[in-house]
Amino acid sequence: MNRPELSAFLRAMRARVHPEDVGLPELSRRRTPGLRRQEVAQLAAVSIDWYIRLEQGRVGVPGTAVLDAVAQALKLSEAERHHLHLIARGEAPPPRHVPAPASESLRTMLHSMPTTPAWILDFRFDVLAHNAGAVALFGPGFAVGTNTAEPLFLDPGARDFQLDWTRIAREHVGNLRANLTRHPDDPRLKALVSDLRRSSTDFAAWWDDQTVQERTNGTKRVLHPTAGVMTVRYDVLAVQDGSDQRLSVITPADSAAENALRSLIFQDHGLRAVN
């Protein structure tokens, strides 16, 4: 890792992007041009602490998927993305992966239930589609094309959000092993597993003990920065079209979570409650 060049490059790329370029409001006059670190972290779906350490060159060797999330947040060109990988990882990035789209009928279904957080993942845990409820719950960095597995293990903020982190993370390991068995030659999936084994001791330990598990349903607690602690249920449903995609749905486990979730979604997206 070239720490001085990485730091200078990220600061320069951040300075050239205006909030309106990435759909963020311009709330106040800025002393310096461009995005704040908090905004880049939000757009890339990583914690502000992790992004600051990335700019300072203190995160070890970052994974390819999380670097691509930062590249997307900073609106880097393909040449700039290539440069970012070289100075942060010491190697060229894999070819840019374009997830297969979710079907039009599934996307229509997602948007027809905005108060129920729901999204579609492929077998690599890449987000193919989501609705307004999912963005309200996970933040604006939860976007099509981002990967949900890597931040779970590499972003310290994930442990703060997922209060049952160990169980949820281990489920992901087991699910990725099952997926790799079905898709042993998929380069994107193999690179993701390799990055996580190298960068996360927890992932490596659970991978090496042969954990295998299909995520189907369960209950977990999350700590949202504004809505507080919520106990929610999650269901993961297979899409029966041969694509090996999954529909994930979050529903409240009790009345407190229902009220908190509804309030969060209405506030975040200006939706009108229907009694």
NUKE-365010 format. One record per residue (C-alpha): residue number from 1; residue in one letter; y negated, x, z. Coordinates in Angstrom, 1 decimal, m for minus. Layout:
<atoms>
ATOM|NUM|a|Y|X|Z .
...
</atoms>
This chain:
<atoms>
ATOM|1|m|0.0|0.0|0.0 .
ATOM|2|n|m3.4|1.3|m1.0 .
ATOM|3|r|m5.4|m0.1|2.0 .
ATOM|4|p|m9.0|0.9|1.0 .
ATOM|5|e|m8.5|m0.4|m2.6 .
ATOM|6|l|m6.8|m3.6|m1.4 .
ATOM|7|s|m9.6|m4.3|1.1 .
ATOM|8|a|m12.3|m3.6|m1.5 .
ATOM|9|f|m10.6|m5.6|m4.2 .
ATOM|10|l|m10.0|m8.7|m2.1 .
ATOM|11|r|m13.6|m8.7|m0.8 .
ATOM|12|a|m14.9|m8.4|m4.3 .
ATOM|13|m|m12.7|m11.2|m5.6 .
ATOM|14|r|m13.6|m13.4|m2.7 .
ATOM|15|a|m17.3|m12.8|m3.3 .
ATOM|16|r|m17.3|m14.0|m6.9 .
ATOM|17|v|m15.6|m17.4|m6.2 .
ATOM|18|h|m18.0|m20.2|m5.3 .
ATOM|19|p|m16.7|m23.1|m3.1 .
ATOM|20|e|m17.3|m25.6|m5.8 .
ATOM|21|d|m15.0|m23.6|m8.1 .
ATOM|22|v|m12.0|m24.4|m5.9 .
ATOM|23|g|m13.0|m27.9|m4.9 .
ATOM|24|l|m14.6|m27.0|m1.5 .
ATOM|25|p|m17.9|m28.5|m0.4 .
ATOM|26|e|m20.9|m26.3|0.0 .
ATOM|27|l|m21.8|m27.2|3.6 .
ATOM|28|s|m24.5|m24.7|4.4 .
ATOM|29|r|m26.4|m21.8|3.1 .
ATOM|30|r|m24.3|m18.6|3.1 .
ATOM|31|r|m25.5|m15.2|4.1 .
ATOM|32|t|m23.1|m13.6|1.6 .
ATOM|33|p|m21.9|m15.0|m1.7 .
ATOM|34|g|m18.4|m16.4|m2.4 .
ATOM|35|l|m15.7|m17.8|m0.2 .
ATOM|36|r|m15.2|m17.1|3.5 .
ATOM|37|r|m12.0|m15.6|4.7 .
ATOM|38|q|m11.1|m18.9|6.4 .
ATOM|39|e|m11.5|m20.7|3.1 .
ATOM|40|v|m9.2|m18.3|1.2 .
ATOM|41|a|m6.6|m18.6|4.0 .
ATOM|42|q|m6.9|m22.4|3.8 .
ATOM|43|l|m6.5|m22.4|0.0 .
ATOM|44|a|m3.5|m20.0|0.1 .
ATOM|45|a|m1.8|m22.0|2.9 .
ATOM|46|v|m1.7|m19.0|5.3 .
ATOM|47|s|m3.3|m18.4|8.7 .
ATOM|48|i|m6.8|m16.9|8.9 .
ATOM|49|d|m5.3|m14.1|11.2 .
ATOM|50|w|m2.8|m13.2|8.5 .
ATOM|51|y|m5.4|m13.2|5.7 .
ATOM|52|i|m7.7|m11.0|7.8 .
ATOM|53|r|m4.9|m8.5|8.4 .
ATOM|54|l|m4.1|m8.6|4.6 .
ATOM|55|e|m7.7|m7.6|3.8 .
ATOM|56|q|m7.4|m4.8|6.4 .
ATOM|57|g|m4.0|m3.7|5.0 .
ATOM|58|r|m2.1|m4.4|8.2 .
ATOM|59|v|0.6|m6.8|7.1 .
ATOM|60|g|3.3|m4.4|6.0 .
ATOM|61|v|4.6|m5.2|2.6 .
ATOM|62|p|3.6|m8.8|1.7 .
ATOM|63|g|6.0|m10.9|m0.3 .
ATOM|64|t|5.4|m11.8|m3.9 .
ATOM|65|a|5.1|m15.6|m3.4 .
ATOM|66|v|2.4|m15.2|m0.7 .
ATOM|67|l|0.5|m12.7|m2.8 .
ATOM|68|d|0.6|m15.2|m5.7 .
ATOM|69|a|m0.7|m17.9|m3.4 .
ATOM|70|v|m3.7|m15.6|m2.6 .
ATOM|71|a|m4.1|m14.8|m6.3 .
ATOM|72|q|m4.2|m18.5|m7.1 .
ATOM|73|a|m6.7|m19.2|m4.3 .
ATOM|74|l|m9.0|m16.4|m5.7 .
ATOM|75|k|m8.5|m17.6|m9.3 .
ATOM|76|l|m7.3|m14.2|m10.4 .
ATOM|77|s|m6.5|m13.5|m14.0 .
ATOM|78|e|m3.1|m12.3|m15.0 .
ATOM|79|a|m4.4|m8.7|m15.1 .
ATOM|80|e|m6.0|m9.1|m11.7 .
ATOM|81|r|m2.8|m10.6|m10.2 .
ATOM|82|h|m0.9|m7.6|m11.6 .
ATOM|83|h|m3.4|m5.2|m10.0 .
ATOM|84|l|m3.2|m7.1|m6.6 .
ATOM|85|h|0.6|m6.7|m6.5 .
ATOM|86|l|0.4|m3.0|m7.4 .
ATOM|87|i|m2.1|m2.1|m4.6 .
ATOM|88|a|m0.5|m4.4|m2.0 .
ATOM|89|r|3.2|m3.9|m2.8 .
ATOM|90|g|3.3|m0.8|m4.9 .
ATOM|91|e|5.1|m2.6|m7.7 .
ATOM|92|a|4.4|m4.9|m10.6 .
ATOM|93|p|4.8|m8.6|m9.9 .
ATOM|94|p|7.6|m10.7|m11.4 .
ATOM|95|p|6.7|m12.8|m14.4 .
ATOM|96|r|4.6|m15.7|m13.3 .
ATOM|97|h|6.9|m18.6|m12.4 .
ATOM|98|v|6.0|m22.1|m13.6 .
ATOM|99|p|8.0|m24.7|m11.7 .
ATOM|100|a|9.6|m27.4|m13.6 .
ATOM|101|p|7.6|m30.6|m13.3 .
ATOM|102|a|8.7|m33.6|m11.2 .
ATOM|103|s|9.4|m36.7|m13.3 .
ATOM|104|e|6.6|m39.1|m13.9 .
ATOM|105|s|8.4|m41.9|m12.0 .
ATOM|106|l|8.7|m39.7|m8.9 .
ATOM|107|r|5.0|m38.7|m9.1 .
ATOM|108|t|4.1|m42.4|m9.4 .
ATOM|109|m|6.2|m43.2|m6.4 .
ATOM|110|l|4.6|m40.4|m4.3 .
ATOM|111|h|1.1|m41.6|m5.0 .
ATOM|112|s|2.0|m45.2|m4.3 .
ATOM|113|m|2.6|m44.4|m0.6 .
ATOM|114|p|m0.4|m42.2|0.4 .
ATOM|115|t|m0.1|m42.9|4.1 .
ATOM|116|t|3.5|m41.5|4.2 .
ATOM|117|p|3.4|m37.7|3.7 .
ATOM|118|a|5.9|m36.9|0.9 .
ATOM|119|w|6.5|m34.1|m1.6 .
ATOM|120|i|9.0|m32.8|m4.1 .
ATOM|121|l|10.6|m29.3|m3.9 .
ATOM|122|d|12.9|m27.5|m6.3 .
ATOM|123|f|15.8|m25.4|m5.1 .
ATOM|124|r|13.4|m22.4|m4.6 .
ATOM|125|f|11.3|m24.4|m2.2 .
ATOM|126|d|8.4|m24.5|m4.8 .
ATOM|127|v|6.2|m27.6|m4.5 .
ATOM|128|l|6.4|m29.7|m7.6 .
ATOM|129|a|4.4|m32.7|m6.5 .
ATOM|130|h|2.9|m34.2|m3.4 .
ATOM|131|n|0.7|m37.1|m2.2 .
ATOM|132|a|m2.4|m37.4|m0.2 .
ATOM|133|g|m0.5|m37.8|3.1 .
ATOM|134|a|1.2|m34.4|2.6 .
ATOM|135|v|m2.2|m32.7|2.1 .
ATOM|136|a|m3.7|m34.4|5.1 .
ATOM|137|l|m0.8|m33.1|7.2 .
ATOM|138|f|m0.4|m29.6|5.9 .
ATOM|139|g|m3.9|m28.8|4.6 .
ATOM|140|p|m5.4|m28.2|1.2 .
ATOM|141|g|m3.4|m25.1|0.7 .
ATOM|142|f|m0.3|m27.3|0.3 .
ATOM|143|a|m0.5|m27.4|m3.5 .
ATOM|144|v|1.7|m27.7|m6.5 .
ATOM|145|g|3.1|m24.3|m7.4 .
ATOM|146|t|3.0|m22.9|m3.8 .
ATOM|147|n|6.3|m22.0|m2.0 .
ATOM|148|t|7.0|m23.4|1.5 .
ATOM|149|a|9.7|m21.0|2.7 .
ATOM|150|e|7.8|m17.7|2.7 .
ATOM|151|p|4.8|m18.8|4.8 .
ATOM|152|l|7.3|m20.3|7.3 .
ATOM|153|f|8.6|m16.8|8.1 .
ATOM|154|l|5.6|m14.5|7.3 .
ATOM|155|d|2.6|m16.5|8.5 .
ATOM|156|p|2.2|m16.4|12.3 .
ATOM|157|g|0.3|m19.7|12.1 .
ATOM|158|a|3.6|m21.4|11.1 .
ATOM|159|r|5.0|m20.9|14.6 .
ATOM|160|d|1.9|m22.6|16.1 .
ATOM|161|f|2.2|m25.5|13.8 .
ATOM|162|q|6.0|m26.0|13.9 .
ATOM|163|l|6.7|m26.3|17.6 .
ATOM|164|d|10.5|m26.4|16.9 .
ATOM|165|w|10.1|m23.3|14.6 .
ATOM|166|t|13.4|m21.6|15.3 .
ATOM|167|r|15.5|m24.7|14.4 .
ATOM|168|i|13.4|m25.5|11.3 .
ATOM|169|a|13.3|m21.9|10.1 .
ATOM|170|r|17.1|m21.5|10.5 .
ATOM|171|e|17.6|m24.7|8.6 .
ATOM|172|h|15.6|m23.2|5.7 .
ATOM|173|v|17.7|m20.0|5.8 .
ATOM|174|g|20.9|m22.1|5.6 .
ATOM|175|n|19.5|m24.2|2.8 .
ATOM|176|l|18.4|m21.2|0.8 .
ATOM|177|r|21.9|m19.7|1.1 .
ATOM|178|a|23.4|m22.9|m0.2 .
ATOM|179|n|20.9|m23.0|m3.0 .
ATOM|180|l|21.6|m19.4|m4.0 .
ATOM|181|t|25.3|m20.2|m4.2 .
ATOM|182|r|24.5|m23.0|m6.7 .
ATOM|183|h|22.0|m20.8|m8.6 .
ATOM|184|p|23.2|m17.2|m8.2 .
ATOM|185|d|21.5|m15.9|m11.3 .
ATOM|186|d|18.0|m17.4|m10.8 .
ATOM|187|p|15.6|m14.4|m10.6 .
ATOM|188|r|12.9|m16.3|m8.7 .
ATOM|189|l|15.2|m17.4|m6.0 .
ATOM|190|k|16.9|m14.0|m5.7 .
ATOM|191|a|13.4|m12.3|m5.4 .
ATOM|192|l|12.3|m14.8|m2.7 .
ATOM|193|v|15.5|m14.1|m0.6 .
ATOM|194|s|15.1|m10.4|m1.1 .
ATOM|195|d|11.4|m10.5|0.0 .
ATOM|196|l|12.2|m12.5|3.1 .
ATOM|197|r|15.1|m10.3|4.1 .
ATOM|198|r|12.9|m7.3|3.9 .
ATOM|199|s|9.8|m8.8|5.6 .
ATOM|200|s|11.3|m11.0|8.3 .
ATOM|201|t|13.7|m9.8|10.9 .
ATOM|202|d|14.5|m13.4|11.9 .
ATOM|203|f|15.4|m14.3|8.3 .
ATOM|204|a|17.4|m11.2|7.8 .
ATOM|205|a|19.5|m11.8|11.0 .
ATOM|206|w|20.2|m15.4|10.1 .
ATOM|207|w|21.0|m14.6|6.5 .
ATOM|208|d|23.4|m11.8|7.6 .
ATOM|209|d|25.3|m14.2|10.0 .
ATOM|210|q|26.1|m16.4|7.0 .
ATOM|211|t|24.1|m19.4|8.1 .
ATOM|212|v|24.7|m22.3|5.6 .
ATOM|213|q|23.1|m25.6|6.0 .
ATOM|214|e|21.7|m28.5|3.8 .
ATOM|215|r|18.6|m30.0|5.2 .
ATOM|216|t|19.0|m33.8|5.3 .
ATOM|217|n|17.1|m35.3|8.2 .
ATOM|218|g|16.0|m34.7|11.8 .
ATOM|219|t|13.1|m34.9|14.2 .
ATOM|220|k|10.6|m32.2|15.0 .
ATOM|221|r|7.2|m31.7|16.7 .
ATOM|222|v|4.2|m30.4|14.9 .
ATOM|223|l|0.8|m29.3|16.3 .
ATOM|224|h|m2.0|m30.3|13.9 .
ATOM|225|p|m5.3|m28.6|14.5 .
ATOM|226|t|m7.2|m32.0|14.7 .
ATOM|227|a|m4.5|m34.6|15.3 .
ATOM|228|g|m2.7|m32.7|18.1 .
ATOM|229|v|1.0|m32.8|18.8 .
ATOM|230|m|3.0|m35.3|16.8 .
ATOM|231|t|6.7|m36.1|16.9 .
ATOM|232|v|7.9|m36.9|13.4 .
ATOM|233|r|11.1|m37.6|11.5 .
ATOM|234|y|11.9|m35.8|8.3 .
ATOM|235|d|14.2|m36.9|5.6 .
ATOM|236|v|15.2|m34.8|2.6 .
ATOM|237|l|16.7|m36.8|m0.3 .
ATOM|238|a|18.4|m35.3|m3.3 .
ATOM|239|v|17.0|m36.4|m6.7 .
ATOM|240|q|20.0|m37.6|m8.7 .
ATOM|241|d|19.0|m36.4|m12.1 .
ATOM|242|g|20.7|m33.0|m12.3 .
ATOM|243|s|17.5|m31.0|m11.5 .
ATOM|244|d|18.5|m30.0|m8.0 .
ATOM|245|q|15.1|m31.2|m6.7 .
ATOM|246|r|14.5|m32.8|m3.3 .
ATOM|247|l|12.2|m35.5|m2.1 .
ATOM|248|s|10.9|m34.8|1.5 .
ATOM|249|v|9.3|m37.6|3.5 .
ATOM|250|i|7.7|m37.5|7.0 .
ATOM|251|t|7.6|m40.6|9.1 .
ATOM|252|p|6.3|m41.0|12.7 .
ATOM|253|a|8.9|m41.0|15.5 .
ATOM|254|d|6.8|m43.0|17.9 .
ATOM|255|s|3.7|m45.1|18.2 .
ATOM|256|a|1.5|m42.1|19.2 .
ATOM|257|a|2.5|m40.2|16.2 .
ATOM|258|e|2.0|m43.2|14.0 .
ATOM|259|n|m1.5|m43.7|15.2 .
ATOM|260|a|m2.4|m40.0|15.0 .
ATOM|261|l|m0.9|m39.6|11.5 .
ATOM|262|r|m2.7|m42.7|10.2 .
ATOM|263|s|m6.0|m41.6|11.7 .
ATOM|264|l|m5.6|m38.2|10.1 .
ATOM|265|i|m4.8|m39.5|6.7 .
ATOM|266|f|m7.5|m42.1|6.7 .
ATOM|267|q|m10.1|m39.6|7.9 .
ATOM|268|d|m9.0|m36.8|5.5 .
ATOM|269|h|m8.9|m38.9|2.4 .
ATOM|270|g|m11.2|m41.8|3.1 .
ATOM|271|l|m8.4|m44.4|2.9 .
ATOM|272|r|m8.9|m47.9|4.2 .
ATOM|273|a|m6.5|m49.2|6.8 .
ATOM|274|v|m4.7|m52.4|6.0 .
ATOM|275|n|m3.7|m54.5|9.0 .
</atoms>
